[in-house]
Amino acid sequence: LYDGLSAGVARQVFYATSRFGLFETFRDMLHEYRGKTDFAARVGVGAITGGIAAYLSCPMEVCVVRMSNDVSLPVNERRNYTSLYDTFTRTLREEGVGAFWRGSNPFVTRAMLVGVFQVATLDQFKDFYAETLQQKRNSIPNVFCAAMTSGLIYSLATMPLEAAKNRMASQKPDPVTGKLPFTGTIQTVTKVAKDKGFLALYNGFIPYYLRCGGHTVSMFIIVQMLRDLFCAYNPEYSPK
């Protein structure tokens, strides 16, 4: 169950920190330029910064996929990675640096969608639950409900891209032709849907949603708690 954990942690170090750092920076720069921050601005900034962060963390993403999927392969096809360092160095040595960005298109596209849905929809659902459930906006219950809902929406939207990313990152060349079976995001999604049916792209959706929803809730609640703590010691930064 924990195969690839070290790579997953390393991926989040690169992905999460750059994503949040870039989002805050780009959003503030855009606000200074336009004089406002609206829904459209958040959507655009979320997509761009999500894509950049994903591209930067692609090497760790490939390591995650390979380490976690290796045990599911036939014994004679397993790479038998022993650690994150072993996975990274062997991939670099045996397949070249380009292997780390194989399948980057679906990963980056998915990250852009995640950025859009997490950033743009969260505030909308905060308002929705504040009105319908009489919650205080930015309270922990309010953030929890909004994060679970936005997590569901982006899980539905990104699951096909997650499936395409995993297939492209773990694929092997055909032993006869030497060609890779998957060449791009659209081709992968189309081929899987044609060969195995559209719902095959949603195999494993429940654990995927629990992962995405749990991650979204934990992330935004912790961010809110840190903001509340910061504002408690720095009242001048409290929202007006």
C-alpha angles and dihedrals in degrees: 000000000000099000107136095019094132091051090047091054091047090049091054091049089060100031104040098041095046092043096053094037093050093044094054091044096047093043093053092045090051091047091054090050098044100028093231143057113219136166093274091051092052091049092051096044092045092053096046098045092043090054094047093048091049093050091051092051098044095109091058091044091056090050091051093052095045096046094046096042099042095086091055092060124092111273094250091053099047119114092205097217114193103193145351090269091050092049094048097045095043093049090049093046099041102036107017133241092293090070089071090065096042104124092014093132096068091040093051093042091049091048090052090053091047090051091051096047097041096046103033100039100040095071091045092054091045088060092043095053092041089058101037100038097029091238124161108251113251092013116135094255090048093050091045094054094043093047094049091051096046088046090056093050096049091044090057091047098045104037094091090051090048089053091048092048093051093048093048095045095050100036124120129207118265107264091226105039099023090224126131114244094221122050107166146002098265093041091051095048092045094047094048092046091048097045100038106014132263093276089061086076087064098050107137094018096145096058088040091055092044088053095046095040093045092047092047094048094046092045098050095040091052091046090051092048091050091049091049090049092048092048091048090061094035107041092174089070095051114119112262 
